[in-house]
């Protein structure tokens, strides 16, 4: 009886040991989701704005203050803007996180057609309000500071394309169609839940740290071990150590603040390195 009790205790302890994560590591990342309706565009969102040719709007330093331009290869730090919501369909785009360019906004000026950026002034607040409309992901950004509506449009030249506010219609329809993508931060946590030397079990947990739903998620990563089975996710492909997995269908969407967890089994065991190079995408 004593021997049986000892065996049972050992089995219970072994089971408990392998149910407790042996290792866990979290990695933060960012992804950009297309804004498909105004309800997705909120005060404080960080966004990128590009046109149908993939040209992005960026700010650049010239002299004592920043300016706005259209660039074919926008630098990451200079091509993101923070959203200010003034009212229904009325937004401003500014760069308040830049340490020496605090509170500079897109602005319009009746005396010029070029787009510029200036320090926000409540006395001239109308110059910073733009009417934004979005239809199936296609956005139009219109100046509300003039008597006639003028749309933000790309104006190509033989050298450097630039931006201007053009009268409606401003010529080519494509020149005034934009795509707004908002930043959605996320965290991926890898936890090894069991390791027997010849094989192992582990879980991945994806957390949506943003304020927009991540839809139809897909996760890429590098991992120098063979994944033999997956639960609560689906295998897409493997090339060398690079894996692509996707949602299981029923867990395709991750709401703001929510998490999704899926598990894997693999070999060999004695796992000493965690997955790296996470890329989360939404289709």
Residue pairs with C-beta under 8 A, 6 or more apart in sequence:
18 193
18 194
18 201
19 193
19 194
20 193
21 191
21 192
21 193
21 203
22 192
22 193
22 194
22 195
23 190
23 191
23 192
23 271
23 274
24 189
24 190
24 191
24 192
25 189
25 190
25 191
25 274
26 187
26 188
26 189
26 190
27 187
27 188
27 189
27 190
27 276
27 278
28 185
28 186
28 187
28 209
29 185
29 186
29 187
29 188
29 278
29 279
29 280
30 183
30 184
30 185
30 186
31 183
31 184
31 186
31 214
31 280
31 281
31 282
32 48
32 181
32 182
32 183
32 184
33 40
33 181
33 182
33 184
33 212
33 214
33 215
33 282
34 137
34 179
34 180
34 181
35 41
35 47
35 134
35 137
35 139
35 180
35 181
35 182
36 134
36 136
36 137
37 134
38 89
38 132
38 133
38 134
40 182
40 212
41 47
41 83
41 85
41 91
41 132
41 134
41 180
41 182
42 83
42 85
42 211
43 83
43 84
43 85
44 82
44 83
45 82
45 83
45 182
45 183
45 211
46 80
46 81
46 82
46 83
46 182
46 183
47 80
47 81
47 82
47 83
47 93
47 180
47 181
47 182
47 183
48 56
48 57
48 79
48 80
48 81
48 180
48 181
48 183
49 56
49 57
49 81
49 93
49 139
49 141
49 178
49 179
49 180
49 181
50 56
50 57
50 178
50 179
50 181
51 70
51 154
51 174
51 175
51 177
51 178
51 179
52 174
52 177
52 179
53 154
55 70
55 71
55 72
55 154
55 161
56 70
56 71
56 74
56 79
57 68
57 69
57 70
57 71
57 74
57 79
57 81
57 163
58 68
58 69
58 70
58 71
58 74
58 75
58 78
58 79
59 66
59 67
59 68
59 69
59 78
59 81
59 95
59 101
59 104
59 117
60 66
60 67
60 68
60 69
60 78
61 67
61 101
65 101
65 104
65 117
65 118
65 119
66 95
66 98
66 101
66 104
66 117
67 116
67 117
68 106
68 115
68 116
68 117
68 163
69 160
69 162
69 163
70 154
70 160
70 161
70 162
70 163
71 79
72 161
80 183
81 93
81 94
81 95
81 106
82 93
82 94
82 95
82 96
82 97
83 91
83 92
83 93
84 91
84 92
84 93
84 94
84 105
84 128
85 91
86 92
86 125
86 128
86 129
87 129
89 131
89 132
89 133
90 129
90 130
90 131
90 132
90 144
91 129
91 130
91 132
92 105
92 106
92 120
92 128
92 129
92 130
93 105
93 106
93 130
94 103
94 104
94 105
94 106
94 120
94 128
95 101
95 104
95 117
96 102
96 103
96 104
98 104
103 119
103 120
104 117
104 118
104 119
104 120
105 117
105 118
105 119
105 120
105 128
106 115
106 116
106 117
106 128
106 130
107 116
107 117
107 118
107 127
107 128
108 115
108 127
108 130
108 143
108 145
108 146
108 150
108 165
109 116
109 127
109 145
110 145
110 146
113 164
113 165
113 166
114 162
114 163
114 164
115 152
115 162
115 163
115 164
115 165
118 127
120 128
126 144
126 145
127 145
129 144
129 145
130 141
130 142
130 143
130 144
130 152
131 141
131 142
131 144
131 149
132 139
132 140
132 141
132 142
132 180
133 139
133 140
133 142
134 140
134 180
137 179
138 177
138 178
138 179
139 177
139 178
139 179
139 180
140 151
140 152
140 176
140 177
140 178
141 151
141 152
141 178
142 149
142 150
142 151
142 152
142 168
143 149
143 150
143 151
143 152
143 165
146 165
148 167
148 168
149 168
150 165
150 166
150 167
150 168
150 170
151 165
151 166
151 168
151 170
151 176
152 163
152 165
152 176
152 178
153 163
153 164
153 165
153 166
153 170
153 171
153 175
153 176
154 161
154 162
154 163
154 175
154 176
155 161
155 162
155 163
155 164
155 166
155 175
166 175
166 176
170 176
182 210
182 212
183 210
184 208
184 209
184 210
184 212
184 214
184 282
185 209
185 210
186 206
186 207
186 208
186 209
186 210
186 214
186 280
187 206
187 207
187 209
188 204
188 205
188 206
188 207
188 219
188 221
188 278
188 280
189 204
189 205
189 207
190 202
190 203
190 204
190 274
190 275
191 202
191 203
191 205
192 200
192 201
192 202
192 271
193 201
193 202
193 203
193 263
194 200
194 201
195 201
195 269
195 270
195 271
196 269
197 268
197 269
197 270
198 267
198 268
198 269
199 228
199 265
199 266
199 267
199 268
199 269
200 225
200 265
200 266
200 267
200 269
200 271
201 263
201 264
201 265
202 263
202 264
202 266
202 271
203 261
203 262
203 263
203 264
204 219
204 233
204 261
204 262
204 263
204 264
204 275
205 259
205 260
205 261
206 214
206 217
206 219
206 254
206 259
206 260
206 261
206 280
207 254
207 257
207 258
207 259
208 214
208 254
208 255
208 256
208 257
208 258
208 259
209 257
210 256
211 256
212 256
213 253
213 254
213 255
213 256
214 253
214 254
214 280
214 282
215 252
215 253
215 282
215 283
216 246
216 247
216 252
216 253
216 282
216 283
217 246
217 247
217 252
217 253
217 254
217 260
217 280
217 281
217 282
218 236
218 244
218 245
218 246
218 247
218 280
218 281
218 282
218 283
219 233
219 244
219 245
219 246
219 278
219 279
219 280
219 281
220 242
220 243
220 244
220 245
220 277
220 278
220 279
220 280
220 281
221 242
221 243
221 275
221 276
221 277
221 278
221 279
222 241
222 242
222 243
222 275
222 276
222 277
223 241
223 243
223 275
223 276
224 241
224 273
225 266
225 267
225 268
225 271
226 266
226 267
226 268
227 235
227 238
227 243
227 264
227 265
227 266
228 265
228 266
228 267
229 264
229 265
230 245
230 262
230 263
230 264
230 265
231 262
231 263
231 264
232 248
232 251
232 260
232 261
232 262
232 263
233 245
233 246
233 247
233 248
233 251
233 262
234 245
234 246
234 247
234 248
234 249
235 245
236 244
236 245
236 246
237 243
237 244
238 244
242 277
243 275
245 262
247 260
248 262
251 260
251 262
254 260
